[in-house]
Amino acid sequence: MKRLKAKDILFVGLQLLLFILFFLLPSRQGWQSPSWVKVAFLVIAIMGLLIAVLALLQLRGNLSPFPRPVSQGTLIQTGLYKKIRHPVYTGLLLFFFGYAMWEPSLFKLFIAFLLLLLFYFKSSYEEKLLLEKFPEYREYQKRSYRFFPFL
């Protein structure tokens, strides 16, 4: 991996801080939902976790918490990465939003929204670096979605 820049460390640090806040700080209950709604959001959260784990496994030697691509990395365009450029973020967003709605917690929902913003800016920075490393990334961007298909 090339030498990390302050921006790489800042993105990962903010992500870690938001993860910690989401899980460790007490949440305030927000509203009452019917049990079938809660189950639906729990299923979304579990699916998100499974998507994130599968995407991490598909990265193999390209895995890094930092947006900067690893030096010996390759561009993955198969599996979950065929249609979604950042399926780890997609899975994590589904998990955090699903869990926040399952609990239900306005605080956790706010943290999930902050993660969405962070992942948007982190992925924008990451894509700039990927374009520098992989000229074919521009074509990949044209035929894939950032986080969610059709959005």
C-alpha positions as CSV (number, residue, x, y, z in Angstrom):
1,M,0.0,0.0,0.0
2,K,1.2,3.5,-0.8
3,R,1.9,5.7,2.1
4,L,-1.4,6.7,3.8
5,K,-2.5,10.3,3.7
6,A,-4.2,12.1,6.6
7,K,-7.5,11.9,4.6
8,D,-7.2,8.1,4.6
9,I,-6.8,8.0,8.4
10,L,-9.5,10.6,9.0
11,F,-12.1,8.6,7.1
12,V,-11.3,5.4,8.9
13,G,-11.1,7.2,12.3
14,L,-14.6,8.8,11.8
15,Q,-16.0,5.5,10.6
16,L,-14.7,3.7,13.8
17,L,-16.0,6.5,16.0
18,L,-19.5,6.2,14.5
19,F,-19.4,2.4,14.9
20,I,-18.5,2.9,18.5
21,L,-21.2,5.5,19.1
22,F,-23.8,3.3,17.5
23,F,-23.1,0.3,19.6
24,L,-21.8,1.6,23.0
25,L,-23.8,4.7,23.7
26,P,-27.3,4.2,25.1
27,S,-30.1,4.8,22.7
28,R,-33.4,6.4,23.3
29,Q,-36.5,4.6,22.2
30,G,-38.2,6.3,19.4
31,W,-41.5,4.8,18.5
32,Q,-43.6,1.6,18.7
33,S,-43.8,-0.6,15.6
34,P,-45.9,-3.7,15.0
35,S,-43.9,-6.9,15.5
36,W,-44.0,-7.8,11.7
37,V,-42.4,-4.4,10.9
38,K,-39.7,-5.0,13.5
39,V,-39.0,-8.5,12.0
40,A,-38.8,-7.0,8.5
41,F,-36.1,-4.5,9.7
42,L,-34.2,-7.3,11.5
43,V,-34.2,-9.3,8.3
44,I,-32.8,-6.3,6.4
45,A,-30.1,-5.8,9.1
46,I,-29.1,-9.5,8.9
47,M,-29.1,-9.4,5.0
48,G,-26.9,-6.3,5.2
49,L,-24.5,-8.1,7.5
50,L,-24.3,-11.1,5.1
51,I,-23.8,-8.8,2.1
52,A,-20.9,-7.0,3.9
53,V,-19.2,-10.3,4.9
54,L,-19.6,-11.8,1.4
55,A,-18.2,-8.6,-0.1
56,L,-15.2,-8.7,2.3
57,L,-14.5,-12.3,1.3
58,Q,-14.6,-11.4,-2.4
59,L,-12.0,-8.7,-1.9
60,R,-9.4,-11.3,-0.8
61,G,-5.9,-9.6,-1.0
62,N,-7.4,-6.2,-1.9
63,L,-8.9,-5.8,1.6
64,S,-8.0,-2.7,3.5
65,P,-10.0,-0.4,5.9
66,F,-8.4,2.6,4.1
67,P,-9.8,4.1,0.9
68,R,-6.3,4.0,-0.7
69,P,-6.0,0.8,-2.9
70,V,-3.4,-1.8,-1.8
71,S,-0.3,-1.6,-3.9
72,Q,-0.6,-5.1,-5.4
73,G,-4.3,-5.0,-5.6
74,T,-6.5,-5.8,-8.6
75,L,-9.8,-4.4,-9.7
76,I,-12.6,-6.7,-8.6
77,Q,-15.6,-6.6,-11.0
78,T,-17.3,-10.0,-10.3
79,G,-19.6,-11.3,-7.7
80,L,-21.3,-8.6,-5.7
81,Y,-18.9,-6.1,-7.3
82,K,-20.3,-6.8,-10.8
83,K,-23.2,-4.3,-10.3
84,I,-22.3,-2.5,-7.0
85,R,-18.9,-0.7,-6.7
86,H,-19.0,-0.6,-2.8
87,P,-21.0,-3.6,-1.6
88,V,-19.3,-3.6,1.8
89,Y,-20.7,-0.1,2.4
90,T,-24.0,-1.2,1.0
91,G,-24.2,-4.1,3.4
92,L,-23.1,-2.0,6.4
93,L,-25.7,0.7,5.5
94,L,-28.5,-2.0,5.3
95,F,-27.3,-3.4,8.7
96,F,-27.1,0.0,10.5
97,F,-30.4,1.4,9.1
98,G,-32.2,-2.0,9.6
99,Y,-30.9,-2.3,13.2
100,A,-31.8,1.3,14.0
101,M,-35.3,0.7,12.8
102,W,-35.6,-2.7,14.5
103,E,-34.6,-1.3,17.9
104,P,-36.2,1.5,17.2
105,S,-33.8,4.4,18.0
106,L,-33.7,7.9,16.7
107,F,-30.1,8.2,17.9
108,K,-29.0,5.0,16.0
109,L,-31.0,6.2,12.9
110,F,-29.1,9.5,13.1
111,I,-25.7,7.7,13.3
112,A,-26.8,5.5,10.4
113,F,-27.5,8.7,8.4
114,L,-24.1,10.0,9.3
115,L,-22.5,6.8,8.1
116,L,-24.3,7.2,4.8
117,L,-22.8,10.6,4.4
118,L,-19.4,9.4,5.5
119,F,-19.5,6.4,3.1
120,Y,-20.5,8.7,0.2
121,F,-17.5,11.0,0.8
122,K,-15.2,8.1,1.5
123,S,-16.2,6.3,-1.6
124,S,-15.8,9.4,-3.7
125,Y,-12.3,9.8,-2.5
126,E,-11.7,6.1,-3.0
127,E,-13.0,6.2,-6.5
128,K,-10.6,9.1,-7.4
129,L,-7.7,6.9,-6.2
130,L,-9.1,3.9,-8.1
131,L,-9.3,5.9,-11.3
132,E,-5.6,6.8,-10.9
133,K,-4.6,3.2,-10.3
134,F,-7.0,1.4,-12.8
135,P,-7.7,3.2,-16.1
136,E,-10.6,0.7,-16.7
137,Y,-12.3,2.0,-13.6
138,R,-14.2,4.7,-15.6
139,E,-15.9,2.1,-17.7
140,Y,-16.7,0.1,-14.6
141,Q,-18.3,3.2,-13.1
142,K,-20.6,3.5,-16.1
143,R,-22.0,0.0,-15.8
144,S,-22.3,-0.2,-12.0
145,Y,-23.9,1.6,-9.1
146,R,-22.2,3.1,-6.1
147,F,-24.2,1.5,-3.3
148,F,-27.6,0.4,-4.4
149,P,-28.8,-0.8,-7.8
150,F,-30.9,1.8,-9.7
151,L,-30.1,4.6,-7.2
